[in-house]
Amino acid sequence: MTHVLAPLDTTLPLTPPSNFRFFRRLGMFILAALTILLAPIPGLLLVPPQAQGYWVFVIGHGAIGLLLCGLFVVQHRHDLAATFYGHHIRKTLRLGAIALIAAYALFGLLATALGEPREAFMAELYSGLTQWQTLVKLASLIIFPPIAEELMVRHYLLRLFPYERSVAWKWTAVIVTSALFASVHTQYGSWDTLALIFVVGCLFAWARIASGGLLVPILLHMLAEVVGSGFDWTWTWAGLYG
């Protein structure tokens, strides 16, 4: 299985590339982390409390994503297109999409077999909203968290590991970042949901390394939001939750 995380058309270098600067990357990670903490504050202060229920992803992840995008552009202004798009886009996206849908289907069947109830967070996500408010919340859920979280986790966090050095470092980077990615999703209570988040986190990290850019993991994350909502609604409609 080690070949899965190897470059698609190159061999692994024996030593880390000379441009790996841990403390520089650590500084960028700390700056990105401070952005996550501070970016939502103006929105929370300016948006009326009664509107925050459906503007929540715009207030939080939207503001974070916008500022992290600005930080990313400044950081990679000399190689912006190459760093963002990467390579092997179609192949990585196709394989990632198939694996993503399969993962959601398998974990959905597992939840049914174990008699797991519907996640309380998902049950309350659109509760009490009008049709327009639901559309706003759904659209912002699909767009903003993928951008913000992929920039933070699959760029600033993942780059703290010298995954260019070897397959072992690649696996370490994928597993550690995916575990942290799952651990911050405290809105979910079921172990199988957190396990699913860990699995898709591994998939996003693999896509980041295999494609060499952020575009594919962002698109896969957006697809995950659509597929996850679709499976949740389908399971609820069909009465498949415990």
Number of C-alpha atoms within 10 A of each C-alpha: 5 9 8 11 19 18 16 14 8 7 9 13 11 9 10 13 11 6 6 14 12 13 10 11 18 15 13 19 20 14 14 21 16 12 18 21 11 12 20 19 13 12 17 15 10 10 13 11 10 8 10 16 18 22 23 19 23 23 23 23 23 24 22 29 25 16 17 24 15 11 17 19 16 11 12 13 11 10 10 15 12 13 18 18 15 18 17 17 17 11 14 20 18 13 12 22 19 10 15 23 16 12 17 21 15 13 15 22 15 13 20 17 12 12 12 16 13 19 16 12 12 15 12 9 15 17 10 10 14 11 10 10 16 18 14 17 20 19 15 20 21 19 21 22 22 24 24 23 19 26 23 21 20 28 19 22 22 25 19 20 19 19 19 20 15 18 18 14 14 21 18 16 24 25 18 16 22 23 18 14 21 19 15 10 12 9 12 17 13 14 10 16 18 20 15 18 22 22 20 24 26 22 23 26 27 24 26 24 26 22 25 19 23 23 21 30 28 24 19 22 25 19 19 20 17 16 16 18 15 12 15 20 14 12 17 15 10 9 11 18 19 12
